[in-house]
């Protein structure tokens, strides 16, 4: 996969496009990093809830939280879905 990005050297009016070729290995590494980052975000949310004396045990709500952590769903959409799920 080839991607063009614009770069500048900081001088006004000087910019050029460069092409970056992403290899399959780079794509896999980025996916692994994203999965790791999502797991860290999810663990942080779990820890924050635990410190506040709460536990998120509902599997639907946990799945929504995981989707937010992976960047598949934005927080406001997840909150709306959570409210529908619990009937609030």
C-alpha positions in Angstrom: 0.0 0.0 0.0 1.4 3.4 -1.0 0.4 6.6 0.7 1.3 10.2 -0.2 1.8 12.7 2.6 2.8 16.3 2.5 5.8 17.5 4.4 7.4 20.8 4.9 10.9 21.9 6.0 9.5 24.8 8.0 10.2 27.4 5.3 7.2 29.3 4.2 5.9 28.0 0.9 8.1 24.9 0.8 6.3 21.6 0.8 6.6 18.4 -1.1 4.7 15.2 -1.3 6.5 12.0 -0.4 5.3 8.4 -0.9 5.5 5.9 1.8 5.0 2.2 1.1 3.5 0.3 3.9 4.6 -3.4 4.0 2.4 -6.2 5.3 4.8 -6.4 8.3 4.3 -2.7 9.1 0.5 -3.1 8.8 0.6 -6.1 11.2 2.8 -4.2 13.6 0.4 -1.2 13.6 -2.6 -3.5 14.2 -0.8 -5.2 17.1 0.1 -1.8 18.5 -3.5 -0.7 18.2 -4.7 -3.8 19.9 -2.2 -3.4 22.7 -3.2 0.3 23.1 -6.9 -0.7 23.2 -6.1 -3.3 25.9 -4.3 -0.6 27.9 -7.2 1.8 27.6 -9.7 -0.9 28.6 -7.6 -1.9 31.6 -7.4 1.7 32.6 -11.2 2.1 32.5 -11.6 -1.1 34.5 -9.1 0.2 37.1 -10.8 3.6 37.3 -14.2 1.9 37.9 -12.7 -0.3 40.5 -11.1 2.6 42.4 -14.5 4.3 42.4 -16.0 1.1 43.9 -17.7 -0.1 40.7 -17.4 -3.1 38.5 -18.7 -3.4 34.9 -20.0 -6.9 34.8 -22.7 -6.6 32.1 -21.3 -8.2 29.0 -23.1 -5.8 26.6 -21.7 -2.8 28.4 -18.2 -4.3 28.5 -18.4 -5.0 24.7 -19.3 -1.4 24.1 -16.4 -0.2 26.3 -14.1 -2.5 24.4 -15.3 -1.0 21.0 -14.6 2.5 22.3 -11.1 1.4 23.5 -10.4 0.0 20.0 -11.7 3.2 18.4 -14.6 1.5 16.6 -17.2 3.6 18.4 -17.1 7.1 19.8 -17.9 7.6 23.4 -21.1 9.6 22.9 -22.5 6.8 20.7 -21.5 4.2 23.2 -23.2 6.2 26.0 -26.4 6.4 24.0 -26.3 2.7 23.3 -25.6 1.9 27.0 -28.5 4.1 28.0 -30.8 2.2 25.6 -29.5 -1.1 26.9 -30.1 -0.3 30.6 -33.4 1.5 29.9 -32.3 4.9 31.2 
